[in-house]
C-alpha cells in the first residue's frame, strides 16, 4: 500500500520537511530507511566532503616529490601524488580493519581513513595532458585552474566545462569555443553572456537563442546585428561595436552597468530550462524527465534533489551531487559516475564495474564494498578487508543492525545510523576549504558552533609589484613584461600572476587584464547565478503561482513559462 506524504523534523536545522509518496517508493526500492536530514541540509552535508578549488603544495608520501593537492601540508592524512596513487607501486589491500562490534561503525571508518593513502587530486590521471593545477576533471589538454570539467583544451579559470576549447573565466559551458566571462551557455565566441544557446560572435547577451553578431540583448531568438534589442545594418553594427572600446577596463565597467540596467527592464523565465523537459523542477535543468528539485543538471531521468549532473545520462538517482555519465540507482552520494550502479551514502565511486558500493570513499571499479576507503578494482570488502561473498553478505547485514543499535553521535548530538550519509567528522576538509562555504557562507563562529572545523587562512608573503590600480587600462598597452609581475587583487588583496596562455587569450579576444584574482572572479560569476533554493512567487504577468530560484526581494521581472514564451516567441 502506498504511503501518504509525511512531515518530519530535520535533525540538523530542526525545520520541517516533507517526504513524498514517490520518495518512500524509491527508498523501499533501494532498501534503505527515509532520510533524517532535510534536502537542503543533505546537500550542504555532501558539499562539506568536497574541496574543489583550494589547492596546496606538499610532498607525496610515497615518492617524496612535490605535488599539487587538495590536502593541506598539515593534514595528518597520507596523500600520494596522482602518478603514485594510480600506479602499482603500493597495495591498497594492506590497509584494512577487522570489524569490531563494540565500537560504532563510523569510528572505525575514521580510523581507517587515517591509514589509507588518499589521491592528491580527484582526477582521471591517465587522460590529462599538461594540466596539473586542476581538480575533479578528466580528459584535459593544456588547462589551468579549471574544476569539475571534462574533455577540454586550452581552458583557464573555469568550472563545470564540458567539451570546451580556447576559453577562460566561464561557468557551466559546454560544446563551445572561444568563450570569455560566460555563464550557462553553448556557443562560439561569446563574451560576457548568460544563459544563451547556439549563439555566436556576440557580447553581453542574456537568454538568447540562435543569435549572432548581437550586443547587450536579452530574450532574442534567431537575430543578427542587434544592439540592446534594436536592429542595425551590418555596417552600422560593426561601427557601433568599435565605439564601445572593449579593450579598456574602465569602458568595460561602464558597459556592464548599462547592460545590467537594460536587462532589468525585461522579463526572466521563472526557471532556466529547455523545451525538452518533462515534469522537471529546480533550476538550470535541461532535457530532463521526472527530475524534481534538481540544480545544474542535464539529461537525467527519475531524479530528485540532485545537483551538478554535468555528464549525461543519469537515471534513478536521489540526492546525488556531481557527475553522472551513466550513473543509475544511486542515493545520497557525491562524485559518482562512469556507469556506477547501486551506490549509497558514498563520496567518490566511479569507473566501469562500480556496483553496490555503500559508505565508500573513493572506490574505483569496485563492487560489493561497505565502508571502504581508497581502493581500486576490489570486491566483497568491508573496511577494506577481503571476505568471501557469503561472509560479506552476513557481515554487512550484521553491521547495518549494529549501526541502528549503536549509532554514531557527533559533538552536537546528531545521530548517524544506517541510511544517513557519512558523518561530518569523516570529511577530510575544514568547512571553509569545502564547497559548502560557497553556498552556505557561515562565519568561523557559526561553523564552530555547529560542531564543524575551520582553517585559518595562511597569508602569502609575495611582494606585490603591480597593484590593480596600476595595470594598463587597455590590453593593447599590456607588454610581455606583465608575465613577470606579481599583481595584487583589487578585491581581496591576494597576489596573483598572469600566465602566458591567459595573456594570449586576452590579446586574441582584445579584452583588458583582469583586476581581480581568479577566486574573486569566480565568486563574482557565482553571484550572477541563481542559488539552489526555490521560493514561492507569482508570475508578474498573469499572477500564476510559481516556484522559482529568484527570491522575492530581487529586482528582476519574473514570468511563468507560458507568459514568458508568449513574450519572447
C-alpha positions as CSV (number, residue, x, y, z in Angstrom):
1,X,0.0,0.0,0.0
2,X,1.4,3.4,-1.0
3,X,2.3,5.8,1.9
4,X,0.9,9.3,2.1
5,X,3.3,12.2,2.3
6,X,4.8,12.6,5.7
7,X,6.3,15.6,7.5
8,X,9.4,15.1,9.6
9,X,11.8,17.4,11.5
10,X,15.4,17.7,10.2
11,X,17.8,16.6,12.9
12,X,20.3,19.3,11.8
13,X,18.3,22.5,11.2
14,X,15.2,21.4,13.2
15,X,12.9,22.6,10.3
16,X,10.0,20.6,9.0
17,X,10.5,18.8,5.6
18,X,8.2,16.5,3.6
19,X,8.8,13.0,2.4
20,X,6.5,12.4,-0.6
21,X,4.9,9.1,-1.5
22,X,7.3,8.8,-4.5
23,X,10.2,9.2,-2.2
24,X,9.1,6.4,0.0
25,X,8.8,4.1,-3.0
26,X,12.3,5.0,-4.1
27,X,13.7,4.3,-0.6
28,X,11.9,1.0,-0.5
29,X,13.3,0.0,-3.9
30,X,16.8,0.9,-2.7
31,X,16.2,-0.9,0.6
32,X,17.1,2.0,2.8
33,X,15.3,4.0,5.5
34,X,14.0,7.5,4.8
35,X,16.4,10.4,5.5
36,X,16.6,12.2,8.8
37,X,18.0,15.4,7.3
38,X,16.0,17.8,5.1
39,X,17.1,18.1,1.4
40,X,18.9,21.4,1.9
41,X,20.9,20.0,4.9
42,X,21.7,16.8,2.9
43,X,23.1,18.9,0.1
44,X,25.2,21.0,2.4
45,X,26.4,17.9,4.2
46,X,27.7,16.3,0.9
47,X,29.3,19.6,-0.1
48,X,31.4,19.6,3.1
49,X,33.1,16.5,1.7
50,X,34.2,18.3,-1.5
51,X,37.2,20.5,-1.7
52,X,37.1,21.6,-5.3
53,X,39.2,24.8,-5.5
54,X,41.5,25.1,-2.6
55,X,44.9,23.7,-3.7
56,X,48.1,23.3,-1.7
57,X,51.7,22.2,-2.4
58,X,53.1,19.3,-0.3
59,X,55.3,16.3,-0.8
60,X,54.0,12.9,-1.9
61,X,54.1,10.5,1.0
62,X,55.3,7.7,-1.4
63,X,57.8,9.2,-3.8
64,X,58.6,12.4,-1.9
65,X,58.2,14.6,-5.0
66,X,56.4,18.0,-4.7
67,X,52.8,17.8,-5.8
68,X,49.6,19.9,-6.1
69,X,46.9,18.6,-3.8
70,X,43.6,19.4,-2.1
71,X,45.0,18.3,1.3
72,X,46.9,20.9,3.3
73,X,50.5,20.3,4.3
74,X,49.5,20.0,8.0
75,X,46.8,17.4,7.3
76,X,47.5,14.1,9.1
77,X,46.2,12.1,6.2
78,X,48.5,10.0,4.0
79,X,48.5,11.6,0.5
80,X,50.0,10.2,-2.8
81,X,50.6,12.1,-6.0
82,X,48.4,11.1,-8.9
83,X,51.3,9.1,-10.6
84,X,51.8,7.1,-7.4
85,X,48.2,6.7,-6.4
86,X,47.2,5.2,-9.7
87,X,50.3,3.0,-10.0
88,X,51.0,-0.5,-8.8
89,X,53.8,0.8,-6.5
90,X,51.6,0.1,-3.5
91,X,49.0,-2.4,-2.4
92,X,45.7,-0.9,-1.3
93,X,44.8,-4.2,0.2
94,X,47.3,-3.9,3.0
95,X,45.2,-1.2,4.7
96,X,42.2,-2.6,6.4
97,X,40.4,-3.1,9.7
98,X,38.6,-6.1,11.2
99,X,35.1,-5.0,12.2
100,X,34.7,-4.5,15.9
101,X,31.1,-4.7,17.1
102,X,32.0,-3.0,20.4
103,X,32.7,0.3,18.5
104,X,30.5,2.4,16.3
105,X,31.0,1.7,12.6
106,X,31.8,5.3,11.8
107,X,34.5,5.4,14.5
108,X,36.2,2.6,12.6
109,X,35.9,4.3,9.3
110,X,37.6,7.4,10.8
111,X,40.5,5.1,12.0
112,X,40.7,3.5,8.5
113,X,40.7,6.9,6.9
114,X,43.9,7.9,8.7
115,X,45.7,4.8,7.4
116,X,44.9,4.6,3.8
117,X,46.7,6.7,1.1
118,X,44.5,9.4,-0.4
119,X,44.7,10.6,-4.1
120,X,46.2,14.1,-4.1
121,X,43.6,15.3,-6.7
122,X,40.3,13.8,-7.8
123,X,41.3,13.3,-11.4
124,X,41.3,10.8,-14.2
125,X,45.1,11.0,-14.3
126,X,45.8,9.0,-17.4
127,X,43.7,11.3,-19.5
128,X,45.4,14.6,-18.6
129,X,48.0,16.3,-20.7
130,X,49.9,19.4,-19.4
131,X,47.1,20.1,-16.9
132,X,48.5,19.9,-13.3
133,X,46.6,22.6,-11.5
134,X,43.1,21.1,-11.9
135,X,40.6,19.0,-9.8
136,X,37.6,16.9,-10.4
137,X,38.4,16.6,-14.0
138,X,39.2,14.2,-16.8
139,X,40.3,14.2,-20.5
140,X,42.1,17.7,-20.5
141,X,44.9,19.2,-22.5
142,X,46.7,22.4,-21.7
143,X,44.2,23.5,-19.0
144,X,44.9,25.5,-15.9
145,X,42.8,26.1,-12.7
146,X,39.7,24.5,-14.1
147,X,37.4,22.4,-11.9
148,X,34.6,19.9,-12.5
149,X,35.4,19.6,-16.2
150,X,35.8,17.0,-18.9
151,X,37.1,16.9,-22.5
152,X,38.5,20.5,-22.5
153,X,41.5,22.0,-24.3
154,X,43.2,25.3,-23.6
155,X,40.7,26.3,-20.9
156,X,41.6,28.5,-18.0
157,X,39.9,29.5,-14.7
158,X,36.6,27.8,-15.4
159,X,34.2,25.5,-13.7
160,X,31.6,22.9,-15.0
161,X,33.0,22.9,-18.5
162,X,32.4,20.0,-20.9
163,X,33.9,19.8,-24.4
164,X,35.2,23.4,-24.4
165,X,38.2,24.9,-26.2
166,X,40.2,28.1,-26.0
167,X,38.1,29.7,-23.3
168,X,38.6,31.4,-20.0
169,X,36.7,32.5,-16.9
170,X,33.5,30.6,-17.6
171,X,31.0,28.6,-15.6
172,X,28.5,26.0,-16.9
173,X,29.5,26.0,-20.5
174,X,29.6,23.0,-22.9
175,X,30.3,22.2,-26.5
176,X,31.8,25.7,-27.0
177,X,34.8,27.5,-28.2
178,X,36.3,31.0,-27.7
179,X,34.2,31.9,-24.6
180,X,35.1,34.5,-22.0
181,X,33.3,35.5,-18.8
182,X,30.3,33.5,-19.9
183,X,27.8,31.5,-17.8
184,X,25.3,28.7,-18.6
185,X,25.8,28.9,-22.4
186,X,26.6,26.9,-25.5
187,X,28.1,28.8,-28.5
188,X,31.1,30.2,-30.3
189,X,32.9,33.5,-29.5
190,X,30.5,34.5,-26.7
191,X,31.7,37.2,-24.3
192,X,30.0,38.2,-21.0
193,X,27.0,36.2,-21.9
194,X,24.5,34.4,-19.7
195,X,22.0,31.5,-20.4
196,X,22.4,31.5,-24.2
197,X,22.2,28.7,-26.7
198,X,23.6,28.3,-30.1
199,X,24.7,32.0,-30.4
200,X,28.0,33.3,-31.8
201,X,30.2,36.4,-32.2
202,X,28.2,38.3,-29.5
203,X,28.7,40.3,-26.3
204,X,26.6,40.8,-23.2
205,X,23.7,38.6,-24.2
206,X,21.2,37.1,-21.8
207,X,18.6,34.3,-22.5
208,X,19.2,34.5,-26.3
209,X,19.0,31.6,-28.8
210,X,20.3,31.3,-32.3
211,X,21.7,34.8,-32.4
212,X,24.9,36.1,-33.9
213,X,26.6,39.4,-34.0
214,X,24.5,40.9,-31.2
215,X,25.4,43.1,-28.3
216,X,23.7,43.8,-25.0
217,X,20.5,42.0,-25.9
218,X,18.0,39.9,-23.9
219,X,15.3,37.3,-24.9
220,X,16.1,37.4,-28.6
221,X,15.6,34.5,-31.0
222,X,17.4,34.0,-34.3
223,X,18.5,37.6,-34.7
224,X,21.6,39.3,-36.2
225,X,23.1,42.7,-35.8
226,X,21.1,43.8,-32.8
227,X,22.3,46.2,-30.1
228,X,20.2,46.4,-26.9
229,X,17.4,44.6,-28.8
230,X,17.4,47.2,-31.6
231,X,18.2,46.1,-35.2
232,X,21.1,47.6,-37.2
233,X,22.6,47.1,-40.6
234,X,25.8,45.1,-40.6
235,X,27.9,48.2,-41.3
236,X,26.2,50.2,-38.6
237,X,26.6,47.3,-36.1
238,X,30.3,46.9,-36.7
239,X,30.9,50.6,-36.5
240,X,29.0,50.8,-33.2
241,X,30.9,47.9,-31.6
242,X,34.2,49.6,-32.4
243,X,32.9,52.7,-30.5
244,X,32.4,50.6,-27.3
245,X,36.2,50.2,-26.8
246,X,36.1,46.8,-25.2
247,X,39.8,46.7,-24.9
248,X,39.5,49.2,-22.0
249,X,38.9,48.1,-18.4
250,X,37.2,51.4,-17.5
251,X,34.9,51.2,-20.5
252,X,34.0,47.6,-19.8
253,X,32.9,48.6,-16.3
254,X,30.6,51.3,-17.7
255,X,29.1,48.9,-20.3
256,X,28.5,46.3,-17.6
257,X,26.4,48.7,-15.6
258,X,24.4,49.8,-18.7
259,X,23.8,46.2,-19.7
260,X,22.6,45.1,-16.3
261,X,20.2,48.1,-16.1
262,X,18.8,47.3,-19.5
263,X,18.3,43.6,-18.7
264,X,16.3,44.5,-15.6
265,X,13.7,46.1,-17.9
266,X,12.8,42.8,-19.5
267,X,11.2,39.6,-18.1
268,X,13.1,36.5,-17.0
269,X,11.6,33.0,-17.2
270,X,11.0,31.5,-13.7
271,X,13.4,28.7,-14.4
272,X,16.5,28.1,-16.6
273,X,15.3,25.0,-18.5
274,X,14.8,23.6,-22.0
275,X,11.6,22.7,-24.0
276,X,12.6,19.1,-23.9
277,X,11.9,18.9,-20.1
278,X,9.1,16.8,-18.9
279,X,8.0,17.2,-15.3
280,X,11.2,18.9,-14.2
281,X,11.6,21.5,-11.4
282,X,14.6,23.3,-9.8
283,X,16.9,25.5,-11.9
284,X,19.4,25.1,-14.7
285,X,17.8,21.8,-15.6
286,X,17.9,20.7,-19.2
287,X,16.5,17.8,-21.2
288,X,15.2,16.1,-18.1
289,X,12.3,13.8,-17.3
290,X,10.7,13.4,-13.9
291,X,13.5,15.4,-12.3
292,X,12.3,17.4,-9.3
293,X,14.2,19.9,-7.2
294,X,17.4,19.5,-9.2
295,X,20.1,22.1,-9.9
296,X,22.6,22.5,-12.7
297,X,21.8,19.1,-14.3
298,X,21.1,17.8,-17.7
299,X,19.7,14.7,-19.4
300,X,18.6,12.9,-16.2
301,X,15.5,10.9,-15.6
302,X,13.6,9.9,-12.4
303,X,15.7,12.1,-10.2
304,X,15.2,14.2,-7.1
305,X,17.3,16.6,-5.0
306,X,20.3,16.3,-7.4
307,X,23.0,18.9,-8.3
308,X,25.8,19.3,-10.8
309,X,24.9,16.3,-13.0
310,X,27.1,17.6,-15.8
311,X,27.8,14.4,-17.8
312,X,24.7,12.6,-19.2
313,X,22.9,10.3,-18.8
314,X,21.7,9.6,-15.3
315,X,18.7,7.7,-14.1
316,X,17.0,6.7,-10.8
317,X,19.0,9.0,-8.6
318,X,18.2,10.8,-5.4
319,X,20.4,13.2,-3.6
320,X,23.4,12.8,-6.0
321,X,25.8,15.7,-6.1
322,X,28.1,15.8,-9.2
323,X,28.8,13.8,-12.2
324,X,26.6,11.3,-14.0
325,X,27.9,9.7,-17.2
326,X,25.7,6.6,-17.0
327,X,25.1,6.5,-13.2
328,X,22.0,4.9,-12.0
329,X,20.3,3.7,-8.8
330,X,22.3,6.0,-6.6
331,X,21.3,7.8,-3.4
332,X,22.8,10.4,-1.1
333,X,26.2,10.4,-2.7
334,X,28.9,12.7,-4.1
335,X,31.1,12.4,-7.2
336,X,29.6,9.2,-8.7
337,X,29.8,8.4,-12.4
338,X,31.1,6.4,-15.3
339,X,28.4,3.8,-15.2
340,X,28.3,3.3,-11.5
341,X,25.2,1.5,-10.3
342,X,23.7,1.0,-6.8
343,X,25.8,3.4,-4.9
344,X,24.6,4.5,-1.5
345,X,25.9,7.1,1.0
346,X,29.3,7.4,-0.7
347,X,31.9,10.0,-1.6
348,X,33.7,9.1,-4.8
349,X,32.7,6.0,-6.8
350,X,33.4,5.7,-10.5
351,X,34.8,3.8,-13.5
352,X,33.1,0.9,-15.2
353,X,32.3,-2.1,-13.0
354,X,31.5,0.1,-10.0
355,X,28.4,-1.5,-8.3
356,X,26.9,-1.9,-4.9
357,X,29.2,0.5,-3.1
358,X,27.9,1.6,0.3
359,X,29.6,4.1,2.6
360,X,32.6,4.2,0.3
361,X,35.2,7.0,0.0
362,X,37.0,6.9,-3.4
363,X,36.2,3.4,-4.6
364,X,37.1,3.0,-8.3
365,X,35.9,0.0,-10.3
366,X,34.8,-1.7,-7.1
367,X,31.8,-3.8,-6.4
368,X,30.2,-5.1,-3.2
369,X,32.0,-2.9,-0.8
370,X,30.9,-1.4,2.5
371,X,32.8,1.2,4.5
372,X,35.9,1.0,2.2
373,X,38.3,3.9,1.6
374,X,40.8,4.5,-1.3
375,X,40.6,1.1,-3.0
376,X,40.7,0.1,-6.7
377,X,39.2,-2.9,-8.5
378,X,38.2,-4.7,-5.4
379,X,35.1,-6.6,-4.4
380,X,33.5,-8.1,-1.3
381,X,35.3,-5.8,1.1
382,X,34.3,-4.3,4.4
383,X,36.5,-1.7,6.0
384,X,38.9,-2.7,3.1
385,X,39.2,-6.3,4.4
386,X,38.5,-9.1,1.9
387,X,35.7,-11.6,2.5
388,X,34.0,-14.4,0.6
389,X,30.6,-13.5,-0.9
390,X,28.8,-15.4,1.8
391,X,30.9,-13.8,4.6
392,X,30.4,-10.3,3.1
393,X,26.6,-10.7,2.9
394,X,26.3,-11.9,6.5
395,X,28.7,-9.3,8.0
396,X,27.0,-6.5,6.0
397,X,23.6,-7.4,7.5
398,X,25.1,-7.6,11.0
399,X,26.8,-4.2,10.7
400,X,23.6,-2.5,9.5
401,X,21.8,-3.9,12.5
402,X,24.6,-2.7,14.8
403,X,24.5,0.8,13.2
404,X,20.9,1.1,14.3
405,X,21.5,-0.3,17.8
406,X,24.8,1.6,18.4
407,X,24.7,4.7,16.2
408,X,27.5,7.3,15.9
409,X,26.7,10.5,17.8
410,X,28.7,13.7,16.9
411,X,29.7,16.5,19.2
412,X,26.4,18.3,18.9
413,X,24.2,15.3,19.4
414,X,23.3,14.5,15.8
415,X,22.8,10.7,15.4
416,X,24.1,8.8,12.5
417,X,22.5,5.4,11.7
418,X,22.3,3.3,8.6
419,X,20.6,5.4,6.0
420,X,22.4,8.6,6.9
421,X,25.3,9.9,4.8
422,X,28.8,9.9,6.2
423,X,29.2,12.0,9.4
424,X,30.8,15.4,9.2
425,X,33.7,14.1,11.2
426,X,34.7,11.9,8.3
427,X,35.2,14.9,6.0
428,X,38.9,15.4,5.3
429,X,38.4,19.1,4.8
430,X,37.7,22.1,7.0
431,X,34.4,23.9,6.4
432,X,36.0,26.9,4.6
433,X,38.0,24.6,2.4
434,X,34.9,22.8,1.2
435,X,32.4,23.8,-1.5
436,X,29.8,24.1,1.2
437,X,31.1,27.6,2.0
438,X,30.2,28.8,-1.5
439,X,26.5,28.0,-0.9
440,X,26.3,28.4,2.8
441,X,28.9,31.1,3.8
442,X,28.9,30.8,7.6
443,X,31.3,32.7,9.7
444,X,34.0,31.0,11.7
445,X,32.0,31.4,14.9
446,X,28.9,29.9,13.3
447,X,30.9,26.9,11.9
448,X,32.5,26.1,15.2
449,X,29.1,26.4,17.0
450,X,27.7,23.7,14.7
451,X,30.5,21.4,15.6
452,X,32.4,21.7,12.3
453,X,36.0,22.7,11.7
454,X,37.6,25.8,10.4
455,X,41.1,26.5,8.9
456,X,42.7,29.9,9.5
457,X,43.8,31.3,6.1
458,X,47.5,31.4,5.6
459,X,48.7,34.8,4.3
460,X,51.0,34.6,1.3
461,X,54.3,36.5,1.6
462,X,54.6,37.7,-2.0
463,X,55.6,41.3,-2.7
464,X,53.1,42.9,-4.9
465,X,54.9,44.5,-7.9
466,X,51.8,45.8,-9.7
467,X,48.8,46.8,-7.8
468,X,45.4,46.6,-9.5
469,X,45.1,50.4,-10.0
470,X,48.4,50.5,-11.8
471,X,47.6,47.9,-14.5
472,X,47.3,49.3,-18.1
473,X,43.7,50.2,-18.9
474,X,43.9,48.7,-22.4
475,X,45.0,45.3,-23.4
476,X,46.9,46.9,-26.3
477,X,49.2,48.5,-23.7
478,X,50.0,45.3,-21.9
479,X,53.6,44.2,-22.6
480,X,55.1,40.7,-22.2
481,X,56.8,42.0,-19.1
482,X,53.4,41.7,-17.5
483,X,54.2,37.9,-17.1
484,X,56.9,38.7,-14.6
485,X,54.8,40.9,-12.4
486,X,53.1,39.9,-9.2
487,X,49.7,41.5,-9.3
488,X,47.6,42.5,-6.3
489,X,43.9,41.6,-6.4
490,X,41.7,44.7,-6.3
491,X,39.2,43.0,-4.1
492,X,40.9,40.6,-1.6
493,X,44.5,41.9,-2.0
494,X,45.9,38.4,-2.7
495,X,48.8,38.1,-5.0
496,X,48.3,36.5,-8.4
497,X,50.0,36.3,-11.8
498,X,49.0,36.5,-15.4
499,X,50.1,33.3,-17.3
500,X,51.3,33.3,-20.9
501,X,48.3,31.3,-22.0
502,X,46.0,33.8,-20.3
503,X,47.7,36.8,-21.9
504,X,47.5,35.2,-25.3
505,X,43.7,34.7,-25.0
506,X,43.1,38.2,-23.7
507,X,45.0,39.6,-26.7
508,X,43.1,37.4,-29.0
509,X,39.8,38.5,-27.5
510,X,41.0,42.1,-27.1
511,X,39.9,42.4,-23.5
512,X,41.9,44.1,-20.7
513,X,43.9,42.4,-18.0
514,X,41.7,41.4,-15.0
515,X,42.0,43.4,-11.8
516,X,40.8,40.5,-9.6
517,X,42.4,37.2,-8.8
518,X,40.8,34.0,-10.2
519,X,39.0,33.2,-7.0
520,X,37.3,36.6,-6.8
521,X,36.4,36.4,-10.4
522,X,34.9,33.0,-9.8
523,X,32.8,34.4,-6.8
524,X,31.6,37.3,-9.0
525,X,30.4,34.8,-11.6
526,X,28.7,32.8,-8.8
527,X,26.9,35.9,-7.7
528,X,25.3,36.1,-11.1
529,X,23.9,32.6,-10.8
530,X,20.7,31.7,-9.1
531,X,21.1,29.6,-5.9
532,X,20.0,26.0,-5.3
533,X,16.9,27.1,-3.5
534,X,13.2,27.7,-4.5
535,X,10.8,30.3,-3.4
536,X,7.0,30.6,-3.9
537,X,6.2,33.6,-6.1
538,X,3.6,34.8,-8.5
539,X,4.1,35.4,-12.2
540,X,4.4,39.2,-12.7
541,X,2.2,38.9,-15.8
542,X,-0.7,36.6,-15.0
543,X,-0.4,36.1,-11.3
544,X,0.1,32.3,-11.5
545,X,1.8,30.6,-8.6
546,X,5.3,29.5,-9.4
547,X,8.3,28.0,-7.7
548,X,11.5,29.9,-8.6
549,X,15.1,30.4,-7.6
550,X,14.6,34.1,-7.9
551,X,14.0,35.2,-4.3
552,X,11.0,37.6,-3.7
553,X,13.2,40.6,-2.9
554,X,15.1,40.5,-6.2
555,X,14.6,43.2,-8.8
556,X,14.1,41.0,-11.9
557,X,10.7,40.7,-13.6
558,X,9.7,37.0,-13.3
559,X,7.2,35.3,-15.7
560,X,5.8,31.8,-15.7
561,X,6.6,29.5,-18.6
562,X,3.5,30.4,-20.7
563,X,3.8,34.2,-20.3
564,X,7.5,34.2,-21.0
565,X,7.1,32.1,-24.1
566,X,4.3,34.4,-25.4
567,X,6.5,37.4,-24.8
568,X,9.7,36.2,-26.5
569,X,8.5,33.8,-29.2
